Amino acid sequence: MFLSIIIVFVTLLLLGIPIGFTIGVAGMVGMYMMANDVAMFTMAPLQFFSGLDMFTLMAMPFFILAGEIMNRTGITGRLVKFSNILVGNVRGGLAHANIIASVFFAGMTGAAVSDTAAIGTMLIPAMEEDGYDLDFAAAITAASSIIGPTIPPSNMMVIYGSLMNVSIAGLFAAGFLPGILLAIVLMIMSSVISYRRGYPKGKKSTFKDKILGLKDAILPLLMPIIILGGILSGVFTPTEAAAVAVAYAMIVGFFILKSIKVKDLPSMFVNTAKITGVVFLIIGTASILSWVLAINQVPQMIADFLLAATGSPAVILLLIILLMLVVGMFMDIAAALIILGPILHPIAVGMGMSPIHFGIVMVLSLNIALMTPPVGACLFVACSITKLKLSTLSKAILPFIIVEVIALFIIAYVPIISTFIPSLLGF
């Protein structure tokens, strides 16, 4: 039966069927094969809706809407300007500003594709005009964008925490240091390339420039402070924090910056509904497939296979990471998280990993897929901005993929990077 499910799943995926429907059909095939009776299909609606019946999942559409509103307020330019003031005076300053802007942007949207589109539209042309190679500018934009789903708030962490019954607040706290590590390794690689190619320095900013830049950027920077401060202090839950984020974004956009109008709301609601609908369809259909796999003890068989192949937790973790990196290259990362999570999470926890630590490793492993061919969403966005060929950008981004994979392994095998802040906060 398991082989039949895999054949159906891969066939539909290769035919270009949307991933949500592919997962659902594979799950229904599994249901039918369990009893050779269409009566089993009556379980499908129950499993579909039970997979979505989680209060914490409500946080996701609110965070998406908050990001949509903040993107429309014009705050991206303020963040980019402030980032350039902070690091623009070193060799390859605009590349470093690109990375720092992604760190700031991460605290508002938690979405890599939004990061690539918003920051790339502004900085890629500016970098090219300043003497940077176009492929390098696009590569560093796509590479730094995966910091977004690593530093909280993160929709991927919301999904993982909801499905695996792991503290979302704990996952948010755990994402800080890994996100900063990603920024550091990207800045090191950017410096190496910038010195080799002779990319320019920006002008040195004064203390007054920094204060004025901070004044302009303080409104967007307050948003993650309010969200995370509220969650980690216990004032409100992640779902309530997401609603607060929407309220804050509305206040900033309508009354302070006055950059959005009531007429802008329908399109933002529609975009939020589209993104949320796709993810929720995947979650619902994946619940059907996960139920079939669980009833037939497939996760247990996979765990037994890994444990029989090697008794070393370090080797098992290596195999898990490699699996996630490969799967992420060919599948939507939300779908990969939803399908692989229930299988791999018990294995990792069973060999002694903290659920929060493994959650960060899993989210980061799949995030890296956003910048790898053939289906890396951030690559396609960067290509659409620059009109570069995918093959050209894939070659340019390779050094950044290498350093981010190295950072992934450091995070995976040095647990304290992920668990230090959560342990201080009692998670």
C-alpha positions in Angstrom: 0.0 0.0 0.0 2.8 2.4 0.9 4.4 1.9 -2.5 1.1 2.6 -4.2 0.7 5.9 -2.3 4.2 6.9 -3.3 3.6 6.1 -7.0 0.3 8.0 -7.1 1.9 11.0 -5.2 5.0 11.2 -7.5 3.0 10.7 -10.7 0.5 13.5 -9.8 3.4 15.8 -8.8 5.2 15.2 -12.1 2.0 15.9 -14.0 1.9 19.3 -12.4 -1.2 18.8 -10.2 -1.3 21.3 -7.3 0.4 19.9 -4.2 -2.8 20.2 -2.1 -4.8 18.0 -4.5 -1.9 15.6 -5.0 -1.6 15.0 -1.2 -5.4 14.5 -0.9 -5.7 12.0 -3.8 -2.7 10.0 -2.4 -4.4 9.9 1.0 -7.7 8.8 -0.5 -6.0 6.0 -2.5 -4.5 4.9 0.8 -7.9 5.0 2.5 -9.5 2.8 -0.3 -6.6 0.3 -0.1 -7.0 -0.1 3.6 -10.4 -1.9 3.2 -11.0 -2.0 -0.6 -14.2 -0.2 0.1 -15.3 3.3 -0.9 -17.0 3.6 2.5 -13.6 4.5 3.9 -13.9 7.8 2.1 -16.3 8.9 4.8 -13.3 9.3 7.1 -11.8 11.9 4.7 -13.9 15.0 5.7 -13.4 14.1 9.4 -9.6 14.0 9.1 -9.5 17.0 6.8 -11.3 19.3 9.3 -9.7 17.8 12.4 -6.4 18.8 10.9 -7.5 22.4 10.7 -9.3 22.4 14.1 -6.5 24.1 16.0 -6.8 27.5 17.6 -3.1 28.3 17.1 -3.4 28.0 13.3 -5.5 31.2 13.4 -2.3 33.1 14.0 -1.1 32.4 10.4 -3.7 34.5 8.4 -3.3 37.3 10.9 0.5 37.4 10.5 0.1 37.2 6.7 -2.4 40.1 6.8 -0.1 42.1 9.1 2.8 41.6 6.7 0.5 42.6 3.7 -0.4 45.9 5.5 3.1 46.7 6.5 4.4 46.1 3.0 1.8 48.6 1.7 2.8 51.3 4.2 6.2 51.9 2.5 8.2 50.8 5.5 10.6 48.7 3.4 12.4 51.9 2.2 12.9 53.0 5.7 14.3 49.7 6.8 16.7 49.6 3.8 17.8 53.2 4.4 18.5 52.4 8.1 20.3 49.2 7.3 22.6 51.1 4.8 23.3 53.7 7.5 24.5 51.0 9.8 26.7 48.9 7.5 26.9 50.7 4.2 30.4 52.2 4.8 32.2 48.8 4.5 33.3 47.0 1.4 30.2 45.6 -0.3 28.1 47.8 2.0 24.9 47.5 0.0 25.1 43.7 0.1 25.5 43.9 3.9 22.6 46.4 4.1 20.5 43.8 2.1 21.2 41.2 4.7 20.5 43.5 7.7 17.3 44.7 6.0 16.2 41.0 5.8 16.8 40.6 9.6 14.6 43.7 10.3 12.0 42.6 7.7 11.9 39.1 9.3 10.3 40.6 12.5 7.3 41.8 10.5 6.3 39.3 7.9 8.2 36.0 8.5 7.8 35.2 4.8 10.8 34.7 2.6 9.1 35.4 -0.7 7.7 38.7 0.5 11.2 39.6 1.7 12.7 38.9 -1.7 10.0 40.9 -3.6 10.0 43.9 -1.3 13.7 44.3 -0.6 14.8 43.0 -4.1 12.6 45.5 -5.9 14.4 48.3 -4.1 18.0 47.1 -3.6 18.8 45.0 -6.6 18.5 48.0 -9.1 20.4 50.2 -6.5 23.2 47.6 -6.2 23.5 47.2 -10.0 23.7 51.0 -10.4 26.4 51.1 -7.7 28.6 48.7 -9.6 27.6 45.3 -8.3 27.1 42.4 -10.7 23.4 41.8 -11.3 23.6 38.1 -10.5 25.3 38.8 -7.2 22.7 41.3 -6.2 19.9 38.9 -7.0 21.7 36.0 -5.2 22.3 37.8 -2.0 18.7 39.1 -1.9 17.3 35.5 -2.4 19.8 34.0 0.1 19.2 36.5 2.9 15.4 36.2 2.5 15.3 32.9 4.3 16.2 34.7 7.4 12.6 35.8 7.4 11.0 32.5 8.3 13.8 31.8 10.8 13.6 34.9 13.0 10.0 35.2 14.5 7.2 35.6 13.8 7.4 32.6 11.4 4.4 31.0 9.7 6.4 27.8 9.3 6.9 27.7 13.1 3.2 28.3 13.6 2.4 25.2 11.5 5.1 23.0 13.1 4.1 24.0 16.6 0.4 23.5 15.9 0.8 20.0 14.3 3.5 18.7 16.7 2.0 20.2 19.8 5.2 22.2 20.5 5.2 25.6 22.1 5.0 28.2 19.4 6.4 30.8 21.8 9.3 28.5 22.5 9.9 28.1 18.8 9.8 31.9 18.3 12.4 32.3 21.1 14.6 29.6 19.6 14.7 31.3 16.2 16.6 34.4 17.2 20.2 33.1 17.4 19.9 30.8 14.3 18.6 33.7 12.3 21.5 35.9 13.5 24.0 33.1 12.7 22.6 33.0 9.1 23.1 36.7 8.8 26.7 36.4 10.0 27.7 33.7 7.6 26.1 35.5 4.7 27.9 38.7 5.6 31.2 36.8 5.7 30.6 35.3 2.3 29.5 38.7 0.9 32.7 40.3 2.3 34.9 37.7 0.6 33.2 38.1 -2.8 33.1 41.9 -2.4 36.8 42.1 -1.8 37.6 39.7 -4.6 35.5 41.7 -7.1 36.3 45.2 -5.8 32.7 46.2 -5.0 32.4 49.7 -3.6 32.1 51.1 -0.1 29.3 53.5 0.8 29.9 56.8 2.5 30.5 56.7 6.3 27.5 57.8 8.2 27.6 60.1 11.2 26.0 59.6 14.6 23.4 62.1 13.6 22.6 60.0 10.5 22.2 56.9 12.6 19.8 58.7 15.0 17.7 60.1 12.1 17.7 56.7 10.4 16.5 55.1 13.6 13.8 57.7 14.0 12.4 56.8 10.5 12.7 53.0 11.2 11.4 53.0 14.7 7.7 52.4 13.7 8.4 49.1 11.8 11.0 48.0 14.3 8.5 48.4 17.2 6.2 45.8 15.6 8.3 42.7 16.4 9.1 44.1 19.8 5.4 44.3 20.6 4.6 40.9 19.2 7.4 39.0 20.7 7.5 40.9 23.9 3.8 40.2 24.4 4.2 36.5 23.6 7.3 35.8 25.6 6.1 37.8 28.6 2.8 35.8 28.6 0.7 38.9 28.0 -1.0 37.2 25.0 -0.9 34.0 23.0 0.7 33.8 19.5 -2.8 33.9 18.0 -3.7 37.0 20.0 -0.3 38.5 19.2 -1.0 38.1 15.5 -4.3 40.0 15.9 -2.4 42.7 17.8 0.1 42.8 14.9 -2.8 43.5 12.5 -4.1 46.3 14.7 -0.7 47.9 15.0 -0.1 47.7 11.2 -3.5 49.3 10.7 -2.8 52.1 13.1 0.6 52.8 11.5 -0.7 52.6 7.9 -3.9 54.6 8.4 -3.2 57.2 11.1 0.6 57.7 11.5 2.1 57.2 8.0 -1.3 57.7 6.2 0.1 55.6 3.3 -2.9 53.3 2.9 -6.5 53.9 2.3 -9.7 52.0 2.9 -9.8 51.1 -0.8 -6.5 49.2 -0.4 -8.0 46.8 2.1 -10.0 44.5 -0.3 -6.9 43.6 -2.3 -4.9 42.9 0.9 -7.7 40.7 2.3 -7.9 38.8 -1.0 -4.1 38.2 -1.0 -4.2 37.0 2.6 -7.1 34.7 1.7 -5.3 33.2 -1.3 -2.1 32.5 0.7 -4.0 31.2 3.7 -6.3 29.1 1.6 -3.5 27.3 -0.2 -1.7 26.5 3.1 -4.9 25.4 4.8 -5.8 23.1 1.9 -2.4 21.5 2.2 -2.8 21.1 6.0 -6.3 19.5 5.6 -5.3 17.1 2.9 -2.1 16.2 4.6 -4.1 15.3 7.7 -5.8 12.7 5.6 -2.6 11.2 4.3 -0.9 11.4 7.8 -3.9 9.5 9.3 -3.5 6.7 6.7 0.2 6.5 7.3 -0.2 6.5 11.1 -2.9 3.8 11.0 -0.6 1.6 9.0 2.4 2.4 11.3 4.5 3.8 8.5 6.3 6.3 10.7 7.2 3.4 13.0 8.5 1.4 10.1 10.7 4.3 8.9 12.0 4.8 12.5 12.8 1.1 12.8 14.6 1.3 9.4 16.7 4.2 10.5 17.6 2.7 13.8 18.4 -0.6 12.1 20.7 1.1 9.6 22.7 2.9 12.3 22.5 3.3 16.1 24.2 6.6 16.0 21.9 9.6 16.8 24.4 11.9 14.9 24.2 9.8 11.8 20.4 9.6 12.0 20.2 13.4 12.3 22.5 13.7 9.3 20.2 11.4 7.3 17.1 13.4 8.4 18.7 16.7 7.4 19.7 15.3 4.0 16.2 14.0 3.4 14.6 17.3 4.2 17.1 19.2 2.0 16.4 16.9 -1.0 12.6 16.8 -0.5 12.5 20.6 -0.1 14.1 21.0 -3.5 11.1 19.4 -5.2 8.1 20.0 -3.0 6.3 23.0 -1.5 8.0 23.5 1.9 4.7 23.8 3.8 3.6 20.5 2.4 7.0 18.9 3.1 6.7 20.1 6.7 3.2 18.8 7.2 4.0 15.4 5.7 7.5 14.8 7.1 6.8 16.4 10.5 4.7 13.6 12.0 7.1 11.0 10.7 10.5 12.6 11.7 9.5 14.5 14.9 9.0 11.3 17.0 12.3 9.9 15.7 14.2 13.0 16.6 12.6 13.3 20.1 13.0 9.6 20.6 16.8 9.9 20.2 17.0 12.7 22.7 16.5 15.9 20.7 14.6 18.8 22.2 11.3 19.2 20.3 12.0 22.9 20.0 15.6 22.3 18.7 14.3 19.8 16.1 11.6 22.2 15.1 14.2 24.9 14.3 16.4 22.4 12.4 13.4 21.2 10.3 12.1 24.7 9.5 15.6 25.9 8.5 16.3 22.8 6.4 13.1 23.4 4.4 13.7 27.2 4.3 17.0 26.6 2.4 14.9 24.9 -0.3 13.4 28.3 -1.1 16.7 29.3 -2.6 17.6 26.1 -4.4 16.6 25.0 -7.9 14.5 23.6 -9.4 11.5 25.0 -7.5 12.9 27.6 -5.1 10.3 30.3 -4.9 12.7 33.0 -3.9 14.8 32.2 -7.0 11.8 32.7 -9.3 11.0 36.0 -7.6 14.5 37.3 -8.0 14.6 36.1 -11.6 11.3 38.0 -12.3 12.8 41.2 -10.9 16.1 40.9 -12.7 15.1 39.0 -15.9 18.1 36.7 -15.3 17.9 33.0 -16.3 17.4 30.5 -13.5 20.6 28.8 -14.5 22.6 32.0 -14.1 21.1 32.8 -10.7 21.5 29.2 -9.5 25.2 29.4 -10.2 25.6 32.8 -8.5 23.7 31.7 -5.3 25.7 28.5 -4.8 28.3 30.0 -2.4 25.5 31.3 -0.2 23.7 28.0 -0.2 27.0 26.3 0.9 27.5 28.6 3.9 23.8 28.4 4.9 24.0 24.6 4.8 27.2 24.8 7.0 25.2 27.1 9.4 22.4 24.5 9.4 24.7 21.7 10.5 26.2 23.9 13.2 22.7 24.7 14.5 21.7 21.0 14.3 24.8 19.7 16.1 25.2 22.5 18.6 21.8 22.5 20.3 22.5 25.4 22.7 22.2 27.8 19.7 18.5 27.0 19.5 17.8 26.2 23.1 19.7 28.9 25.0 17.0 31.7 24.8 14.0 29.3 25.3 15.7 27.8 28.4 16.2 31.3 29.9 12.5 31.9 29.4 11.4 28.6 30.8 10.4 26.8 27.6 
